[in-house]
Amino acid sequence: MRRLQRIFQDAVFLQLIDRGERLVAKLLAAVLFLVLAVAALKFTAEVLQQLLDPARRWVGEGLIAVLGDLLNLLIAIEVLQNITSYLRRHVVQIELVLLTAITAVARKVIVLPPNAENKPMLVVGLGVAVVSLAAAFWMVRRVNDRERVTRTGPARSFLELGRSSEAGADGPH
């Protein structure tokens, strides 16, 4: 019973959660890297195969399909960067998340079928998403640019933050 009480003390519990988060992030990064590597190899093989096919038409839907697949790979790379950034700094970089979302919406716009004019609500929705994401990115970038001057050093974990507040307002942070 004492051991269970010790585990649920704030510092110990937060340390366990922190280790668990890192373990899950590492697992996700490894799996995503494997998926990304296989997808990149398959994409390269498909493009090379299509390049060697003289009957292959590269204008129109063929090019759109290749661009869609390429953007999928770039989105996966951005997600991997989100995970590795979290592992390095122990913070989620909102700018990178917003850029990933903007890329995903751009991919959707690029691969829209030619008959998308029949779906005006989809086009309006994508437009609203682009404007909203761009506005959010602009606001976050603006706040981050202001704060960059006052911030120094890497981000600290919850445990480090707890220790510095225990040291008192006069102690080093």
C-alpha contacts under 8 A as a table, 3 or more apart, distances in Angstrom:
res1	aa1	res2	aa2	distance
1	M	4	L	5.15
1	M	5	Q	6.32
2	R	5	Q	5.03
2	R	6	R	6.12
3	R	6	R	4.96
3	R	7	I	6.22
4	L	7	I	5.11
4	L	8	F	6.48
5	Q	8	F	5.27
5	Q	9	Q	6.56
6	R	9	Q	5.31
6	R	12	V	7.10
7	I	12	V	5.60
7	I	13	F	5.54
8	F	12	V	6.67
8	F	13	F	5.17
9	Q	12	V	5.54
9	Q	13	F	5.79
10	D	13	F	5.20
10	D	14	L	5.93
11	A	14	L	5.27
11	A	15	Q	6.11
11	A	159	L	6.38
11	A	162	G	7.97
12	V	15	Q	5.06
12	V	16	L	6.25
13	F	16	L	5.12
13	F	17	I	6.20
14	L	17	I	5.00
14	L	18	D	5.93
14	L	158	F	7.09
14	L	159	L	6.97
15	Q	18	D	4.98
15	Q	19	R	6.19
15	Q	159	L	6.89
16	L	19	R	5.17
16	L	20	G	6.11
17	I	20	G	4.96
17	I	21	E	6.06
18	D	21	E	5.16
18	D	22	R	6.29
19	R	22	R	5.15
19	R	23	L	6.14
20	G	23	L	5.05
20	G	24	V	6.14
21	E	24	V	5.20
21	E	25	A	6.04
22	R	25	A	5.02
22	R	26	K	6.06
22	R	87	L	6.53
23	L	26	K	5.15
23	L	27	L	6.17
24	V	27	L	5.04
24	V	28	L	6.08
25	A	28	L	5.08
25	A	29	A	6.03
25	A	83	I	6.21
25	A	84	T	7.87
25	A	86	Y	7.90
25	A	87	L	7.03
26	K	29	A	5.02
26	K	30	A	6.13
26	K	83	I	7.92
26	K	87	L	7.66
27	L	30	A	5.20
27	L	31	V	6.20
28	L	31	V	5.19
28	L	32	L	5.91
28	L	83	I	7.73
29	A	32	L	5.11
29	A	33	F	5.91
29	A	80	L	6.07
29	A	83	I	6.26
29	A	84	T	7.05
30	A	33	F	5.10
30	A	34	L	6.22
31	V	34	L	5.14
31	V	35	V	6.22
32	L	35	V	5.03
32	L	36	L	5.90
32	L	76	A	7.58
32	L	80	L	6.73
33	F	36	L	4.96
33	F	37	A	6.02
33	F	80	L	7.19
34	L	37	A	5.18
34	L	38	V	6.26
35	V	38	V	5.27
35	V	39	A	6.00
36	L	39	A	5.05
36	L	40	A	5.96
36	L	73	L	6.86
36	L	76	A	6.75
36	L	77	I	7.44
37	A	40	A	5.15
37	A	41	L	6.24
38	V	41	L	5.15
38	V	42	K	6.18
39	A	42	K	5.08
39	A	43	F	5.93
39	A	73	L	7.43
40	A	43	F	5.01
40	A	44	T	6.05
40	A	73	L	7.03
41	L	44	T	5.15
41	L	45	A	6.15
42	K	45	A	5.08
42	K	46	E	6.08
43	F	46	E	5.14
43	F	47	V	6.14
43	F	69	D	7.42
43	F	70	L	7.85
44	T	47	V	5.19
44	T	48	L	6.09
45	A	48	L	5.15
45	A	49	Q	6.04
46	E	49	Q	5.05
46	E	50	Q	6.10
47	V	50	Q	5.03
47	V	51	L	6.04
47	V	66	V	7.67
48	L	51	L	4.99
48	L	52	L	6.35
49	Q	52	L	5.30
49	Q	53	D	6.52
50	Q	53	D	5.12
50	Q	56	R	6.28
51	L	54	P	7.33
51	L	56	R	7.40
53	D	56	R	5.45
57	R	60	G	7.80
57	R	62	G	6.30
58	W	61	E	7.71
58	W	62	G	5.17
58	W	63	L	5.19
59	V	62	G	6.11
59	V	63	L	5.53
60	G	63	L	5.64
60	G	64	I	6.30
61	E	64	I	4.93
61	E	65	A	6.04
62	G	65	A	5.25
62	G	66	V	6.43
63	L	66	V	5.13
63	L	67	L	6.14
64	I	67	L	5.07
64	I	68	G	6.03
64	I	110	I	6.96
64	I	111	V	5.88
65	A	68	G	5.05
65	A	69	D	6.26
65	A	111	V	6.95
66	V	69	D	5.18
66	V	70	L	6.11
67	L	70	L	4.96
67	L	71	L	6.04
67	L	110	I	7.85
67	L	111	V	7.89
68	G	71	L	5.15
68	G	72	N	6.20
68	G	107	R	6.04
68	G	108	K	7.96
68	G	110	I	7.12
68	G	111	V	5.96
69	D	72	N	5.01
69	D	73	L	6.46
70	L	73	L	5.16
70	L	74	L	6.37
71	L	74	L	4.88
71	L	75	I	6.07
71	L	103	T	7.51
71	L	104	A	7.74
71	L	107	R	6.08
72	N	75	I	5.10
72	N	76	A	6.26
72	N	104	A	7.80
72	N	107	R	7.61
73	L	76	A	5.05
73	L	77	I	6.24
74	L	77	I	4.97
74	L	78	E	6.22
75	I	78	E	5.02
75	I	79	V	6.24
75	I	100	T	6.06
75	I	103	T	6.66
75	I	104	A	6.63
76	A	79	V	5.05
76	A	80	L	6.20
77	I	80	L	4.99
77	I	81	Q	6.17
78	E	81	Q	4.89
78	E	82	N	6.22
78	E	96	L	7.45
78	E	100	T	5.97
79	V	82	N	4.93
79	V	83	I	6.40
79	V	97	V	7.80
79	V	100	T	7.08
80	L	83	I	5.10
80	L	84	T	6.18
81	Q	84	T	5.11
81	Q	85	S	5.78
82	N	85	S	5.14
82	N	86	Y	6.20
82	N	92	V	7.00
82	N	93	Q	6.99
82	N	96	L	6.65
82	N	97	V	6.95
83	I	86	Y	5.10
83	I	87	L	6.38
84	T	87	L	4.92
84	T	88	R	6.16
85	S	88	R	5.07
85	S	89	R	6.02
85	S	90	H	7.37
85	S	91	V	7.38
85	S	92	V	7.23
85	S	93	Q	7.36
86	Y	89	R	5.43
86	Y	90	H	4.59
86	Y	91	V	5.05
86	Y	92	V	5.47
86	Y	93	Q	7.53
87	L	90	H	5.40
87	L	91	V	7.88
89	R	154	P	6.56
89	R	155	A	5.73
89	R	156	R	7.80
90	H	155	A	6.74
90	H	156	R	7.41
90	H	157	S	6.83
91	V	155	A	7.18
93	Q	96	L	5.49
93	Q	97	V	6.48
94	I	97	V	4.97
94	I	98	L	6.10
94	I	140	V	7.45
95	E	98	L	5.19
95	E	99	L	6.17
95	E	137	F	6.15
95	E	140	V	6.67
95	E	141	R	6.89
96	L	99	L	5.02
96	L	100	T	6.13
97	V	100	T	5.10
97	V	101	A	6.30
98	L	101	A	5.00
98	L	102	I	6.13
98	L	133	L	6.44
98	L	136	A	7.59
98	L	137	F	6.10
99	L	102	I	4.97
99	L	103	T	6.14
99	L	137	F	7.52
100	T	103	T	5.09
100	T	104	A	6.23
101	A	104	A	4.98
101	A	105	V	6.25
101	A	133	L	7.42
102	I	105	V	5.17
102	I	106	A	6.06
102	I	130	V	6.55
102	I	133	L	6.39
102	I	134	A	7.49
103	T	106	A	4.95
103	T	107	R	6.07
104	A	107	R	5.06
104	A	108	K	6.34
105	V	108	K	5.00
105	V	109	V	6.27
105	V	126	L	6.84
105	V	129	A	7.41
105	V	130	V	6.83
106	A	109	V	5.05
106	A	110	I	6.14
106	A	130	V	7.96
107	R	110	I	5.07
107	R	111	V	6.18
108	K	111	V	5.34
108	K	112	L	6.09
109	V	112	L	5.30
109	V	126	L	7.31
112	L	116	A	6.29
113	P	116	A	5.57
114	P	117	E	7.45
115	N	118	N	5.86
115	N	119	K	7.83
116	A	119	K	5.19
116	A	120	P	7.26
116	A	122	L	7.93
116	A	123	V	7.47
117	E	120	P	5.92
117	E	123	V	7.90
119	K	122	L	5.48
119	K	123	V	6.70
120	P	123	V	5.15
120	P	124	V	6.10
121	M	124	V	4.97
121	M	125	G	5.88
122	L	125	G	5.02
122	L	126	L	6.14
123	V	126	L	5.15
123	V	127	G	6.15
124	V	127	G	5.00
124	V	128	V	6.17
125	G	128	V	5.10
125	G	129	A	6.12
126	L	129	A	4.95
126	L	130	V	6.14
127	G	130	V	5.14
127	G	131	V	6.23
128	V	131	V	5.19
128	V	132	S	5.95
129	A	132	S	5.10
129	A	133	L	5.97
130	V	133	L	5.25
130	V	134	A	5.97
131	V	134	A	5.12
131	V	135	A	6.05
132	S	135	A	5.13
132	S	136	A	6.11
133	L	136	A	5.03
133	L	137	F	6.01
134	A	137	F	5.05
134	A	138	W	6.09
135	A	138	W	5.05
135	A	139	M	6.18
136	A	139	M	5.14
136	A	140	V	6.12
137	F	140	V	5.19
137	F	141	R	5.95
138	W	141	R	5.15
138	W	142	R	6.03
139	M	142	R	5.09
139	M	143	V	6.24
140	V	143	V	5.18
140	V	144	N	6.00
141	R	144	N	5.03
141	R	145	D	5.97
142	R	145	D	5.19
142	R	146	R	6.43
143	V	146	R	5.22
143	V	147	E	6.23
144	N	147	E	5.04
144	N	148	R	5.82
145	D	148	R	5.23
145	D	149	V	7.33
146	R	149	V	6.25
146	R	150	T	7.79
147	E	150	T	5.32
147	E	151	R	6.16
148	R	151	R	5.20
148	R	152	T	7.79
149	V	152	T	7.91
156	R	159	L	7.95
156	R	160	E	5.87
156	R	161	L	6.47
157	S	160	E	5.29
157	S	161	L	6.32
158	F	161	L	5.03
158	F	162	G	6.11
159	L	162	G	5.03
159	L	163	R	6.25
160	E	163	R	5.10
160	E	164	S	6.23
161	L	164	S	5.22
161	L	165	S	6.31
161	L	173	H	7.95
162	G	165	S	5.27
162	G	166	E	6.23
163	R	166	E	5.04
163	R	167	A	6.37
164	S	167	A	5.13
164	S	168	G	7.01
164	S	171	G	7.17
164	S	172	P	6.89
164	S	173	H	5.39
165	S	168	G	5.39
165	S	169	A	6.90
165	S	173	H	7.83
167	A	170	D	7.45
167	A	171	G	5.31
167	A	172	P	7.61
168	G	171	G	5.50
